[in-house]
Amino acid sequence: MTHVEIEVHVIKYGIPGSRSKTHKAAEGRLSEPALGDIPIWSTKGDSVSAEELRAYPFTDVTLSCHFSFVEGTENLEFSWEREDITEEYEVDNDDEYYRFFRYYDFFEIFSKLVYLFHNNTEQLEDQNPLYEGRVSVDQDEISEGTLSLLLRNVDFMDEAIYKCSAVTPDGRGESTIKLIVEDFEVPQVQFDKIDDEDVTTCISKGWYFTPNVTWTDRAERNLSNHSTVEVLEEQINGLYRVFSVLKYPVKLNEKYVCRIAETDENNQPFRVIRKYPKRMFPKSHNYY
């Protein structure tokens, strides 16, 4: 078994049954999500790279997959699997290279399976528990060759490379998508009135030790100095959710974006980057 070096940052979340203080959220007209200003986007890589999809935490995303040879569920088997994102680093001697492979790799004990469809039904017995109840495929779209996976409530641990594979009597194929999760959340913005003044509000879905709330408009001007931040819920472990109000002269036809990020260096988003050694100079063999 192998040992994997990882770079890790941790963001902690609340625990069930914790003590909380609640703040009644303002209700009002919803601002359309500012996807035109801060899009969830994808970019095609080259022939050996996975397509890249960037998403915000606590949102739902669709991992796209389509095969022209898929025309229905009969005799179809397809799956979604995840692979950790990896990086290589160069080593200049064999001792350092082989030392890497002497240790047990803890992460290998977890199933790579995210979703499996076989015999005209979902087969989720061996599914990675990280995805339990969070993934689905629209079976009405399978007859059109679409095997896209809906992943709900994206978390930092979902950052990985996802492989879609399909097999039918008429063909087989696979495609990959690299999912990158941003360091900050972008909660939905609401328009409301406070003391007859138009304002916008946002509420965090994540839990933070030291949250930083940033407000911008369509022109990406920083309006944070015109906002307030209050505790929405507080837990006994020191984490809390926040409620923010923007009181800048708010225009109802403007787009406002609220970003919330953890600023405590010890509680940054959890990342796993699997690093593998690569010889700086390939080993040559002298047979004479």
Secondary structure as UniProt FT lines:
FT   TURN            16..17
FT   STRAND          29..30
FT   TURN            35..37
FT   STRAND          42..43
FT   TURN            47..48
FT   STRAND          51..55
FT   TURN            57..58
FT   STRAND          61..63
FT   TURN            68..69
FT   TURN            74..75
FT   STRAND          77..83
FT   STRAND          86..91
FT   HELIX           94..99
FT   HELIX           100..102
FT   HELIX           106..109
FT   STRAND          113..118
FT   TURN            119..120
FT   STRAND          121..122
FT   TURN            125..126
FT   HELIX           129..131
FT   TURN            132..134
FT   STRAND          135..136
FT   TURN            139..140
FT   HELIX           142..144
FT   STRAND          149..151
FT   HELIX           156..158
FT   STRAND          160..168
FT   TURN            169..170
FT   STRAND          171..181
FT   STRAND          190..194
FT   TURN            195..196
FT   STRAND          197..203
FT   STRAND          211..217
FT   TURN            218..219
FT   HELIX           224..226
FT   STRAND          227..234
FT   TURN            236..237
FT   STRAND          240..246
FT   TURN            252..253
FT   STRAND          256..262
FT   HELIX           265..267
FT   STRAND          274..279
//
